[in-house]
């Protein structure tokens, strides 16, 4: 049994909240865990947004039970959440599962450069509220015979694929950041790029998205 010792109760609570939000969108969600030293990265992909969500977690110490220098495994998000003990600030790594395709395609670790043009935090939240309202309005206006999954998906693609401000970041990335608790008042996010990837980063987590989609070339497979 591999036990992760998190930095404190707050770190454990934030990890649990992140896993809970992922499970809200996909009860069978898997997460990929990568750890080295005293840092743990938890990768997930909420299907509604078509982005990668990354939660960085601070560890009090690397591991116990004689693990080697690094940890890299894909596990059930539900089992991992059940193992989180907030008072003890620990979590047990569940058994590995067969990872979904996205788990083999992760953003690069380095080479990130800052991108200009990201609107202010209040403007980002207003943008999300506006597009959510637009989606609801457009779908509610559809006659019942046209309210099909294909039509709803078409409207969603039209709205969520729009870019944010003067950037190449799709709106769905900002919506995902807000829905997963990464966007918080008073803490401005930052935008970075590396190759085909864009990354919206906040102190509470990051959203990474490939401009050409996760199935395109020029990927980082680990």
N, C-alpha and C positions, 0 to 999 in steps of 0.2 A: 504494500500500500504506500503510495506516494502522497505525502502531506505537504501542502504549500502553506507557509507561514506568512500571512499578509502583514503589511506594515502596522495597521491598527484597525480598530472596529469600523471607522469611517470608510476605509478602503474596502473592507469586506462588505459593508452595506452597499457601496456604489457598485461593486461587482455583482452582487445579488440583484440589484435593481436593473442593471444592464441585461443580465441573463433573463430576468422576468419579462422585460420588454421584448426581447427577441422571441421568447416563447409565446408572447401574445400574438405575434404575427405568424408563427409557425410552431405548433406544439411538438413537432418532431425535429426541431432545429438541432443542428450540430454546430460545434465551435472548434476552431483549431487553436491550440495553445502552443505558444512558443515562449520559452523562458531561457534566460542566461543571466548569471549574476543575481542581482536583486530586482530584476524587471521581468514582468510577465505580460505578454501581449495576447489578448483574446480576440479572435477574428470571428465574425458572424455575418450572415447574409440574409437580412429580412426580405422575403420574396416580393413584398409589395413595392419595394423601392428599387430593386435591381442595383444595389450598391454593396460595397463591403464596409461593415462597421468595425472599428478597431477600438478596443478599450485597453488602455495601458494600466497595469496594476503594480503598485510598489510592494515588494516583498521584504519582510524583516530579515530573512536569511534565505539562501537559495533553496535547499531541500533537506529532507532527512531520508533515512533508509538507503543511504549510499548511492544516490543517483549520480550520474556523470555530470559533466559541466553544463549540459544543455538539456532542454526538454522540448520536444516537438511531437505533438500527438493531436489527433482529431477525436473528439468525444461527444457524447450526448449532452446538450445544453441543460436538459432537465435533470439528468443525474448529477451534473456538476453543480447545479443550483441547490439540489437537495443536500449536497455535502458541505455547503458553506455554513460555517458556524460564526456568526457575527461577533458574539461575545468573546470567543476564543481567538477570533481573527485568523481562522484556518479554513482550508478547503482541501478536499481529497480529490485527486485526479482519478476519474473513473476509467474503466477499461476502454481501449481504443475501439472505434467504430469505423466501418468503411466510409470514407469521406465522400461528400458530394463533389461534383466536378470543380466547383469554385474553390474548394479547399486546396487544390493543387496550383492555383494561380493567385499569387499574392503580390501586393505592391512591392517595389524594390525597397531595400533598407536604406539606401543612400542616394545621393544625386539630386536631392530636392532643392528647388529654388523658389523663392517667393514670387508670387504673381500679384500684380496690381489689379485694381478695379472692383474689389469686393465692397458692396454697400455696408453702411453702418449696421450694428446689431438690430436696432429698432426697425430699420428699413427691411432687414431680412425677415424679421418676424411678421411685419406687415405684408410682405410679399407672400409668405406662406399662407397667411390668413386669406389673402385675396384669391390665390389660386385654388385653395380648398373650397372657398365659396363659389368660385366659377365652376368647378367640377360638379358640385352639388346642383347648381342652377341648371347647367347644361344637361345633366342626366335626368333631372326631374322634369325638364321640358320635353323629353322624348315621349312620343306616344308609346303605350304599353307594348305594342307589337314590334317596336324598334329597340326596346330596352333589352338588348341581348348582350351577352358577355363580350362578343366581338366588338360591338359598338361602344360599350363602356371602355374597353381596352383602347379603342381608337381615340376616344376623347382624352383618356388618361395620357396616352403617348403624346398627343398634341400639346397638352398642358405641361406635363412634367419634363418634357425634353427641351423646353425653352431654356435659354441661358440667363444667368443672373448678372445684372448690371453690365459692366464692360468686361466680363470674364467669359470663359468657355465652360464654366461650371453649370451643369443642368439643375433646374429647380428641384428635381427629385432628391438631389443630394442635400440641399438645405432642409427640405421637408423631413428627410430621414434623420438629420442631425437634431431637429427639434423634437421629433417623435420619440427618439431614443434618449432624450435628456441631455444632449451634448450642448445645445444652445441655451445659455442662461443669461439673465439680465446682468448687465455690467461687465460682462467678460467678452470682449470682441474676438471673433474667430479670425484665423489667418488662412490664406489659400496658397498652396504650393503645387508645383508640377515636377514630374520626373518622367521623361519619355512620353508615353501615351497616357500616363496616369495623372489625375488631379486629386488633391487631398485637401479637404476642409478640416482644419485642425483647431480644437479647443482644448483647454486643460482637462476636460471631462471625457474626451474621446475624439476620434477622427472618422470621417467618411471618405472613402477612397472610391473613385470611379474611373473606368477607362473610357476615354472619349470614343473609341471605336467599338466598345463593348467587350465583355469578358472573354468572348470566344475568338477575338481577333489575334493577329500575329503580334510579335514584339511583347511577349509576356514574360513574367518572372515566375518560373515553375520551381517549387521547392518541395 
